[in-house]
Structures are given as C-alpha cells and as structure tokens.
Amino acid sequence: MHEPFGMEDHSDGTAVLSRDPVCGMSVDEGKAAGKTGYAGQMYYFCSKKCQNDFELSPGQYIGQTERL
C-alpha cells in the first residue's frame, strides 16, 4: 500500500512486544506510551504513569536492591 507524503510502511507488520516492568503488561514497542533507557537496556511502557514510576526508582522494578 502506498502512503502519501513518502510515508511508506517497509515493515513486515509484525509487532515487537516487550513487558512493561512496572505493571507487567505486554507493550508493542512501536506503539508504546513511552520508553526509557536504563543500565544499557531499553524499557517500554503502557502509560506515562508507568514510565514516571519506573524513572523514580528503576531498581525496584528490575530486581535491583539498594546498598545501604
């Protein structure tokens, strides 16, 4: 299908899914509400709230514990 203004879709239509580390929901990376890089990995979020919660305390959501 040809899209106007040079916006051709060259993908094969397959969604790439990731798990939102805050709520556990499956998220299509191409349609994610937000994304954040942390510790060398990209994380995708279903909502801006989940993204904000993660950014406040990423270690809590990926199993890291703080050293006292």
MIVEXDREN-118495 format. One record per residue (C-alpha): x, y negated, z negated; residue in one letter. Coordinates in steps of 0.05 Angstrom, whole numbers, padded with zeros to 5 digits, always signed. Example, Ala and Ser with C-alpha at 12.3 -4.5 7.8 and 13.67 -1.06 7.14 Angstrom:
# residues 2
+00246+00090-00156a+00273+00021-00143s
# end
This chain:
# residues 68
+00000+00000+00000m+00027-00068+00019h+00021-00122-00034e+00021-00196-00015p+00079-00242-00030f+00133-00189-00028g+00108-00151-00089m+00113-00081-00060e+00110-00024-00110d+00170+00021-00099h+00159+00065-00160s+00131+00135-00155d+00074+00117-00202g+00099+00159-00260t+00094+00125-00328a+00154+00128-00373v+00129+00138-00444l+00162+00121-00509s+00138+00127-00581r+00124+00062-00619d+00169+00071-00680p+00121+00033-00725v+00054+00066-00712c+00074+00128-00672g+00031+00111-00612m+00054+00131-00541s+00072+00069-00502v+00081+00062-00426d+00148+00025-00423e+00125-00015-00363g+00063-00040-00399k+00089-00047-00470a+00067-00107-00510a+00140-00118-00530g+00208-00087-00533k+00269-00096-00578t+00340-00071-00574g+00370-00044-00639y+00432-00003-00653a+00444+00008-00579g+00374+00033-00563q+00312+00000-00535m+00246+00007-00573y+00178-00005-00542y+00115-00028-00579f+00040-00023-00570c+00029-00092-00601s+00066-00155-00621k+00048-00138-00694k+00085-00071-00690c+00144-00107-00657q+00146-00160-00711n+00142-00108-00767d+00200-00070-00735f+00243-00132-00727e+00234-00149-00801l+00261-00081-00824s+00283-00036-00766p+00319+00014-00811g+00254+00030-00846q+00224+00054-00780y+00282+00094-00752i+00301+00131-00815g+00359+00089-00839q+00365+00072-00912t+00398+00011-00940e+00460+00019-00983r+00457-00018-01049l
# end
